[in-house]
């Protein structure tokens, strides 16, 4: 079986039902925030790529037919960019005396 989420009766959730549930849970937990299944999907893929996952594996997991579709998730977050800059840029490293 390829289904990740099942109803109480063991059937597949309809996509719109699960999305509405997630939206309602996010609104209940943080009324000033918006969320959806797609947001969780995008966040998970982005975090996996930032942690070093191969884009081909993430693409397969997401079910994309083209690798180019997955490439939108490779946009680097500003925080991650600053972290890499601080760790690797010569101007950030102490100079020998």
C-alpha positions as CSV (number, residue, x, y, z in Angstrom):
1,X,0.0,0.0,0.0
2,X,1.4,3.4,-1.0
3,X,-0.9,5.5,1.3
4,X,0.6,7.4,4.2
5,X,-2.6,8.7,5.9
6,X,-5.7,6.6,6.4
7,X,-9.1,7.4,7.8
8,X,-10.4,5.7,10.9
9,X,-12.1,3.2,8.6
10,X,-8.7,2.4,6.9
11,X,-9.4,4.2,3.7
12,X,-7.4,6.9,1.9
13,X,-8.1,10.5,2.7
14,X,-9.4,12.6,-0.1
15,X,-6.8,15.3,-0.8
16,X,-9.2,18.2,-0.1
17,X,-10.3,16.7,3.3
18,X,-6.7,16.3,4.6
19,X,-5.9,19.8,3.4
20,X,-8.9,21.3,5.1
21,X,-8.0,19.5,8.3
22,X,-4.4,20.7,8.3
23,X,-5.6,24.3,7.5
24,X,-8.0,24.1,10.5
25,X,-5.3,22.8,12.8
26,X,-2.8,25.5,11.8
27,X,-5.4,28.2,12.3
28,X,-6.4,26.8,15.7
29,X,-2.8,26.7,16.9
30,X,-1.6,29.9,15.4
31,X,-4.5,32.1,14.3
32,X,-2.2,34.6,12.6
33,X,-0.6,31.9,10.4
34,X,-1.7,30.1,7.3
35,X,-0.8,26.5,6.5
36,X,-1.7,23.6,4.2
37,X,-0.5,20.2,3.2
38,X,1.5,21.8,0.4
39,X,3.3,24.0,3.0
40,X,4.3,20.9,5.0
41,X,5.4,19.2,1.8
42,X,7.5,22.2,0.7
43,X,9.0,22.6,4.1
44,X,9.9,19.0,4.4
45,X,11.6,18.9,1.0
46,X,13.5,22.1,1.7
47,X,14.7,20.9,5.0
48,X,15.8,17.6,3.5
49,X,17.8,19.3,0.8
50,X,19.4,21.8,3.3
51,X,20.4,18.7,5.4
52,X,22.2,17.2,2.4
53,X,19.6,14.9,0.8
54,X,20.2,14.3,-2.9
55,X,17.7,16.2,-5.0
56,X,17.0,13.1,-7.1
57,X,15.8,11.2,-4.0
58,X,13.7,14.1,-2.9
59,X,12.2,14.4,-6.4
60,X,11.3,10.7,-6.3
61,X,9.8,11.0,-2.9
62,X,7.6,14.0,-4.1
63,X,6.6,12.0,-7.2
64,X,7.9,14.6,-9.7
65,X,8.3,13.5,-13.2
66,X,10.9,16.1,-14.0
67,X,13.9,17.0,-11.8
68,X,13.4,20.6,-12.8
69,X,10.1,20.6,-10.8
70,X,12.0,19.7,-7.7
71,X,14.6,22.4,-8.3
72,X,12.3,25.1,-6.9
73,X,12.9,23.5,-3.5
74,X,16.6,24.1,-3.7
75,X,16.3,27.8,-3.1
76,X,18.5,28.5,-0.1
77,X,17.0,30.1,3.0
78,X,18.7,33.3,4.1
79,X,19.5,31.8,7.5
80,X,21.3,28.8,5.9
81,X,23.1,31.1,3.5
82,X,24.4,33.2,6.4
83,X,25.5,30.1,8.3
84,X,27.5,28.8,5.3
85,X,29.0,32.2,4.7
86,X,30.1,32.5,8.3
87,X,31.6,29.0,8.3
88,X,33.4,29.2,5.0
89,X,34.1,32.8,3.7
90,X,37.7,33.8,4.1
91,X,36.8,37.2,5.6
92,X,34.9,35.4,8.4
93,X,37.9,33.3,9.4
94,X,40.6,34.6,11.8
95,X,43.7,35.8,10.0
96,X,47.1,34.2,11.0
97,X,49.2,36.6,13.0
